[in-house]
Amino acid sequence: FRSGQYVEAVRSFTELNKKVYSKYYYKGQYCLALSYWAAGNISEATRLFDGISKNQEHPFASDSKSILEKLR
């Protein structure tokens, strides 16, 4: 993601998010949404940010809510 390889980042974070019990699941989910956003797939990014923002236990809920305000 940091190197600007957003399509590859989407693939990597998608694989990571198949492991729901991973300690990196929440961060991976958020990074996947960021990767979709950076790659220009706004609809998928919005869908993911929306789901994250509705989960009050998600550590990136507040950040996702802020990003959604920018996307809408």
N, C-alpha and C positions, 0 to 999 in steps of 0.2 A: 504494500500500500504506500509506504513512505517513498518508494522509488518511482511512483507514478504508474506502476503496472497494475491498473485498476481491474482489468479483465482477469488477470491472473490472481489478483487478490480476491475477487469474487469467487473464483474456483476454490482457492485455498480455504477461505472462511466458510464456504458452503460445506466443504468436507469436515471442517472442525465442528460445525454446528450439528452434524449428525450424531455427535457424542454429547447428548444432553446432560450426562452426568459429569462431564469434564469441568474442572474448576475454571476453565477459560470460556465456558459456554456463553455467559452474559457478555463478556468483552468481545468474543467472536461474533456474536449476534449484532452488537453495536457496530463493530468494524465492517461487517458485511453490509449493513445499511449505509455506512459512510462510503464504502467502495462502490455500491450501486449509484449513489448520489454523484460521486466523482466521475464515474464512467458515463453519466448522462441518463441512466435509467431511473428517472424521477418517480415513476409510478411504483416500481418495486421498492425503492428507497422509502417512499412515503408509507407504503404498506408496512414495512418493517419498523420504521420509526413510530408509527401509530400503535402497533402491537407492543412495542417496548414501553412507550409512554403510558400505556394503560395498566402496566404491571408495576404496582407501587413498590414491590420488592426488588425490582430490577435496579441495579446501581446506576444505570444510565437513563432512567425514566425522565428525569428533569432535563437532561441534555437533549434527549430525543424530542421532548415537548417543545423546547426552544427552537430546534431545527425545523420542526413541523410548521411553526409559525412563519418561518422564512420561506418554506416551500409552498405555502398556501396563499 
